[in-house]
Amino acid sequence: MTSKATSATSKRDFRCDTEQETGSMTATASSALSRFYRGLLAVALLSLPLVFFYNLELFGWLNCRKDATVLNYFFLTLTSLADGLWIMMLATVVQSVAPRNFKAFLIALVLGNVFLQSGKYFFDADRPLRLLGESAICLLGQPLTVRSFPSGHSFSVGLLFMFLRPRHSWVGAFALLAISLLAAVSRAYVGVHFPRDIISGFLLAVLSFLGAEILSRKITFRETSLTLRKGLVAFLGMSIALLYIFAYHEKTRELEAVLTPAAWVVVLYWCLYAARLLVLRYG
C-alpha cells in the first residue's frame, strides 16, 4: 500500500511539475511575442517618414506588371478579400468558432473609421491613376482616382491582424503577419494606393485596436446571455454577407463569379449556425 501511495504521489508531482513547466513556457512565449509585436510597431513608426519620402519610388517597385498573370490574380484576390466587408465576414466567422476580443474589434472599427474617413475627405489625396496617369501605372480592378489617403483596405487588414494575432505561437504570428503584409501591399500592387496610404491605414488600425482593448475592459455583457451574444454575432455576419451580395457596388468584376458564391457560403454557414443555436436553446 505504501509503495502504491508513493507511486501515486510521484505521478501527481510529475504532472504538477509538467503543468508548471508548460505554463512557464507558454508565459515566456507570450511575453516574447508581446515584445515582438511592440518591436514591429516601433519599426513601423520609425519607418513612416522614409515611406513618405520615398513614396513614389516604393510605389514603382511594388506596382504590378501586366505580363505577370499568376501574380496579378493572386494579389487581385488578396486585395478583394482585404475589403472591409470581407474582413467583417471573416472576423465574425472566427468569433463563432474561436471567440476573441470581439468588443475591441467593433470599438476599433467604429473609432478608427472616424479618423479614416475624416482623413480621406480632409486630404482628398489623388490616387496613382490620377496623379501619375494611366500610361505610367499598372492597374488591376476598379479605376479609382480620389480619396487615397489613408488606405481603407489596409486599415481593415490591420484590424483583422490585431484581432487574430496569436499570443503564444511564433509560427502562427509569422504566418498571419506575412499574409497581412501581402494583403496590405496588394493595394500598391494593383495600382490604387501609394505606400504612404498603406502604412498609415495599417498603423491607424493597430493604434485604434490598442486603444479599443483598453476601452473594452470597461464594457461588460455579463447580464446578456451567451446565446443572445452568439445570435447577435450571427445576425451581424449574415447581414454583412447579404449586404455584399445585394448592395455592394465595388466588387472586383474579374472575381465576382468566385467571391459572390463564396459570400453565399457564408450566408449558409450562418443559417446552419443559427439553427444549431435554436436547437441547443429550445430543442
PAZA-195011 format. One line per 5 residues: number of its first residue (from 0); their letters; for each residue x negated, y, z negated of C-alpha. Coordinates in steps of 0.02 Angstrom, whole numbers, m for minus. Example, Ala and Ser with C-alpha at 12.3 -4.5 7.8 and 13.67 -1.06 7.14 Angstrom:
! residues 2
0 = as = m615,m225,m390; m684,m53,m357
//
This chain:
! residues 283
0 = mtska = 0,0,0; m140,117,m47; m230,89,119; m67,120,216; m34,280,121
5 = tsats = m213,335,152; m194,295,337; m30,392,349; m108,540,259; m257,537,377
10 = krdfr = m142,536,528; m44,684,460; m205,777,426; m265,737,601; m102,802,678
15 = cdteq = m111,960,573; m291,989,624; m246,960,807; m97,1079,798; m204,1211,713
20 = etgsm = m340,1192,845; m210,1203,985; m130,1356,906; m301,1436,885; m346,1402,1067
25 = tatas = m178,1472,1126; m201,1628,1021; m377,1650,1088; m318,1632,1269; m176,1755,1237
30 = salsr = m295,1882,1161; m419,1862,1305; m281,1882,1435; m219,2039,1348; m394,2112,1360
35 = fyrgl = m400,2059,1542; m236,2149,1581; m296,2305,1490; m458,2298,1589; m361,2286,1752
40 = laval = m257,2437,1704; m414,2537,1662; m495,2490,1829; m338,2539,1924; m326,2707,1836
45 = lslpl = m511,2743,1865; m498,2696,2049; m347,2808,2078; m448,2962,2130; m552,2857,2250
50 = vffyn = m397,2784,2331; m327,2959,2358; m493,3022,2426; m518,2876,2549; m332,2857,2583
55 = lelfg = m340,2862,2774; m496,2754,2785; m418,2621,2674; m257,2625,2774; m352,2597,2936
60 = wlncr = m441,2448,2858; m281,2371,2787; m162,2404,2932; m113,2256,3041; m173,2204,3213
65 = kdatv = m44,2167,3346; m128,2006,3401; m134,1929,3226; 33,1839,3245; 22,1721,3096
70 = lnyff = m42,1853,2976; 88,1976,3038; 232,1858,2999; 156,1813,2831; 141,1994,2775
75 = ltlts = 309,2042,2852; 391,1904,2749; 296,1955,2594; 343,2139,2613; 526,2091,2641
80 = ladgl = 528,1991,2480; 448,2139,2390; 607,2237,2420; 694,2292,2260; 848,2184,2289
85 = wimml = 745,2026,2313; 641,2069,2160; 802,2083,2060; 864,1917,2128; 700,1831,2083
90 = atvvq = 697,1910,1909; 875,1855,1867; 844,1677,1927; 685,1667,1822; 780,1736,1672
95 = svapr = 911,1599,1689; 777,1463,1693; 642,1529,1575; 705,1682,1477; 585,1826,1455
100 = nfkaf = 596,2008,1403; 739,2050,1522; 785,2202,1417; 616,2279,1453; 634,2237,1637
105 = lialv = 801,2328,1650; 743,2478,1548; 585,2494,1654; 689,2476,1813; 802,2621,1764
110 = lgnvf = 673,2738,1687; 541,2701,1819; 664,2735,1960; 698,2907,1889; 515,2952,1915
115 = lqsgk = 502,2852,2076; 648,2934,2165; 604,3106,2095; 429,3086,2167; 496,3031,2336
120 = yffda = 611,3181,2354; 495,3308,2271; 340,3268,2375; 436,3207,2529; 271,3142,2597
125 = drplr = 260,3086,2778; 233,2903,2813; 94,2841,2928; 207,2838,3081; 247,3023,3070
130 = llges = 77,3081,3007; m35,2979,3123; 79,2942,3269; 142,2780,3344; m13,2753,3450
135 = aicll = m130,2763,3301; m49,2630,3190; 12,2451,3197; 194,2450,3141; 295,2297,3090
140 = gqplt = 477,2304,3039; 576,2465,3022; 501,2629,3088; 510,2729,2926; 446,2909,2930
145 = vrsfp = 484,3002,2767; 476,2990,2576; 316,2890,2575; 252,2932,2400; 259,2830,2291
150 = sghsf = 299,2658,2362; 463,2583,2300; 415,2407,2355; 251,2418,2259; 347,2480,2108
155 = svgll = 463,2329,2120; 316,2210,2137; 232,2289,1987; 389,2266,1883; 402,2084,1929
160 = fmflr = 218,2059,1889; 240,2134,1716; 399,2034,1687; 319,1869,1737; 140,1897,1680
165 = prhsw = 75,1741,1591; 17,1763,1412; m81,1601,1395; m126,1534,1568; m276,1603,1661
170 = vgafa = m230,1504,1817; m54,1574,1814; m119,1750,1784; m238,1746,1931; m109,1665,2046
175 = llais = 25,1793,2002; m99,1936,2017; m155,1878,2190; 24,1862,2254; 72,2031,2180
180 = llaav = m78,2120,2256; m45,2042,2426; 138,2094,2416; 89,2272,2371; m46,2283,2505
185 = srayv = 80,2219,2632; 158,2393,2634; 0,2463,2713; m21,2308,2821; 149,2332,2904
190 = gvhfp = 112,2518,2926; 243,2602,2817; 140,2660,2667; m31,2731,2627; m140,2652,2492
195 = rdiis = m110,2803,2379; 78,2765,2384; 47,2583,2343; m67,2604,2193; 41,2745,2124
200 = gflla = 200,2642,2137; 119,2491,2056; 45,2593,1913; 212,2679,1884; 291,2507,1863
205 = vlsfl = 157,2449,1742; 169,2604,1633; 359,2602,1639; 362,2420,1583; 240,2451,1441
210 = gaeil = 349,2593,1379; 505,2487,1403; 431,2347,1297; 418,2469,1153; 595,2534,1178
215 = srkit = 667,2358,1196; 614,2314,1019; 738,2442,955; 882,2369,1055; 960,2207,994
220 = frets = 1105,2099,1054; 1118,1987,903; 1306,2010,892; 1327,1961,1075; 1347,1776,1108
225 = ltlrk = 1214,1686,1208; 1344,1626,1332; 1402,1804,1366; 1223,1862,1393; 1192,1720,1514
230 = glvaf = 1354,1762,1602; 1302,1943,1622; 1136,1890,1698; 1230,1775,1818; 1350,1915,1865
235 = lgmsi = 1206,2035,1897; 1109,1908,2000; 1260,1861,2107; 1308,2044,2132; 1134,2087,2194
240 = allyi = 1135,1940,2315; 1306,1988,2384; 1253,2169,2398; 1103,2115,2500; 1210,2006,2614
245 = fayhe = 1354,2126,2648; 1297,2304,2614; 1108,2317,2633; 1058,2407,2793; 867,2396,2779
250 = ktrel = 846,2210,2812; 698,2155,2915; 778,2112,3082; 642,1988,3128; 677,1886,2970
255 = eavlt = 863,1911,2948; 901,1735,3010; 797,1668,2865; 824,1792,2724; 1013,1808,2736
260 = paawv = 1040,1618,2718; 913,1623,2575; 1022,1754,2490; 1172,1638,2512; 1071,1503,2424
265 = vvlyw = 1050,1623,2278; 1239,1651,2276; 1267,1462,2274; 1143,1445,2131; 1239,1572,2027
270 = clyaa = 1406,1487,2066; 1336,1322,2001; 1256,1410,1853; 1421,1496,1807; 1515,1331,1824
275 = rllvl = 1392,1248,1706; 1414,1388,1579; 1604,1366,1585; 1590,1178,1563; 1474,1197,1413
280 = ryg = 1586,1330,1339; 1757,1255,1365; 1726,1077,1426
//
